[in-house]
Amino acid sequence: MIVQCWCDVQVSIDRIKGEYSISVGNNIWLRSSSTALYVDDRWYSSNDSSLLLIDTLVFQGDDPDFGNWNETQL
């Protein structure tokens, strides 16, 4: 079964900050949140810049069933 969506879905990605949002019909449906890790009795967080985004990668391809796709790895 293939499910189709006829609504306007947009994904916005800030490749510098690592933040993203998903909008449906010009209304934000989901926003990213901060990322935090606890290692050796210490918190590292994107909120206080102790956990930094080093790089982003972008890939594109084509699927025979679903068509063109884009991927962004943060």
GROMACS elastic network, one bead per residue, 0.5 to 0.9 nm:
[ bonds ]
;  ai    aj funct       b0    kb
    2    65     6  0.83737   500
    2    66     6  0.85413   500
    5     8     6  0.82006   500
    5     9     6  0.85987   500
    6     9     6  0.88456   500
    7    24     6  0.69960   500
    7    25     6  0.65225   500
    8    23     6  0.79649   500
    8    24     6  0.56474   500
    8    25     6  0.50184   500
    8    26     6  0.76450   500
    9    22     6  0.71364   500
    9    23     6  0.56742   500
    9    25     6  0.64555   500
    9    26     6  0.81424   500
   10    21     6  0.82256   500
   10    22     6  0.57577   500
   10    23     6  0.51507   500
   10    24     6  0.65467   500
   10    25     6  0.82529   500
   10    26     6  0.81606   500
   11    20     6  0.70680   500
   11    21     6  0.58075   500
   11    23     6  0.64054   500
   12    19     6  0.84090   500
   12    20     6  0.54444   500
   12    21     6  0.53307   500
   12    22     6  0.64761   500
   12    23     6  0.80784   500
   13    16     6  0.88520   500
   13    17     6  0.87905   500
   13    18     6  0.70381   500
   13    19     6  0.59739   500
   13    21     6  0.67394   500
   13    22     6  0.89585   500
   13    72     6  0.82496   500
   14    17     6  0.56503   500
   14    18     6  0.54781   500
   14    19     6  0.52389   500
   14    20     6  0.60759   500
   15    18     6  0.51690   500
   15    19     6  0.72426   500
   15    20     6  0.85700   500
   15    53     6  0.88625   500
   15    55     6  0.82221   500
   15    56     6  0.64113   500
   15    72     6  0.86066   500
   15    74     6  0.73131   500
   16    19     6  0.80792   500
   16    53     6  0.75458   500
   16    54     6  0.89673   500
   16    55     6  0.83741   500
   16    56     6  0.82964   500
   17    20     6  0.88797   500
   17    46     6  0.88008   500
   17    52     6  0.86362   500
   17    53     6  0.70016   500
   18    32     6  0.86417   500
   18    53     6  0.66561   500
   18    56     6  0.82485   500
   18    74     6  0.60526   500
   19    31     6  0.78115   500
   19    32     6  0.57099   500
   19    33     6  0.74448   500
   19    34     6  0.83028   500
   19    74     6  0.88655   500
   20    30     6  0.84411   500
   20    31     6  0.60722   500
   20    32     6  0.53283   500
   20    33     6  0.85981   500
   21    28     6  0.67902   500
   21    29     6  0.75430   500
   21    30     6  0.55444   500
   21    32     6  0.60850   500
   22    27     6  0.85011   500
   22    28     6  0.58816   500
   22    29     6  0.56456   500
   22    30     6  0.51432   500
   22    31     6  0.65498   500
   22    32     6  0.87753   500
   23    26     6  0.56857   500
   23    27     6  0.51993   500
   23    29     6  0.51774   500
   23    30     6  0.70093   500
   23    31     6  0.88864   500
   24    27     6  0.53705   500
   24    28     6  0.63992   500
   24    29     6  0.62618   500
   25    28     6  0.82887   500
   28    31     6  0.72854   500
   34    45     6  0.70981   500
   34    46     6  0.56592   500
   34    47     6  0.61226   500
   35    44     6  0.83496   500
   35    45     6  0.57646   500
   35    46     6  0.54993   500
   35    47     6  0.76790   500
   35    51     6  0.79033   500
   36    43     6  0.67712   500
   36    44     6  0.54849   500
   36    46     6  0.64810   500
   36    47     6  0.82617   500
   36    51     6  0.73469   500
   37    42     6  0.82483   500
   37    43     6  0.57577   500
   37    44     6  0.52031   500
   37    45     6  0.65336   500
   37    51     6  0.81415   500
   38    41     6  0.66270   500
   38    42     6  0.55248   500
   38    44     6  0.62660   500
   38    45     6  0.87653   500
   39    42     6  0.53598   500
   39    43     6  0.64799   500
   39    44     6  0.76411   500
   40    43     6  0.84560   500
   43    50     6  0.82939   500
   43    51     6  0.89762   500
   44    47     6  0.87652   500
   44    48     6  0.80344   500
   44    49     6  0.79813   500
   44    50     6  0.51480   500
   44    51     6  0.51702   500
   44    52     6  0.89605   500
   45    48     6  0.58034   500
   45    49     6  0.62386   500
   45    50     6  0.53942   500
   45    52     6  0.80001   500
   46    50     6  0.62869   500
   46    52     6  0.62070   500
   46    53     6  0.80952   500
   47    50     6  0.77332   500
   47    51     6  0.80305   500
   48    51     6  0.76117   500
   49    52     6  0.57864   500
   53    56     6  0.79486   500
   53    74     6  0.72557   500
   54    74     6  0.84522   500
   55    73     6  0.85223   500
   55    74     6  0.67134   500
   56    72     6  0.69061   500
   56    73     6  0.55087   500
   57    71     6  0.80793   500
   57    72     6  0.56806   500
   57    73     6  0.50622   500
   57    74     6  0.68180   500
   58    70     6  0.73154   500
   58    71     6  0.56352   500
   58    73     6  0.63823   500
   58    74     6  0.89778   500
   59    69     6  0.84253   500
   59    70     6  0.58276   500
   59    71     6  0.50320   500
   59    72     6  0.64723   500
   59    73     6  0.83675   500
   60    68     6  0.74069   500
   60    69     6  0.56941   500
   60    71     6  0.61823   500
   60    72     6  0.88799   500
   61    67     6  0.83398   500
   61    68     6  0.57667   500
   61    69     6  0.54136   500
   61    70     6  0.66193   500
   61    71     6  0.85875   500
   62    65     6  0.88083   500
   62    66     6  0.77310   500
   62    67     6  0.52818   500
   62    69     6  0.59576   500
   62    70     6  0.88288   500
   63    66     6  0.53082   500
   63    68     6  0.61880   500
   63    69     6  0.74149   500
   64    67     6  0.58747   500
   64    68     6  0.86363   500
   66    69     6  0.80353   500
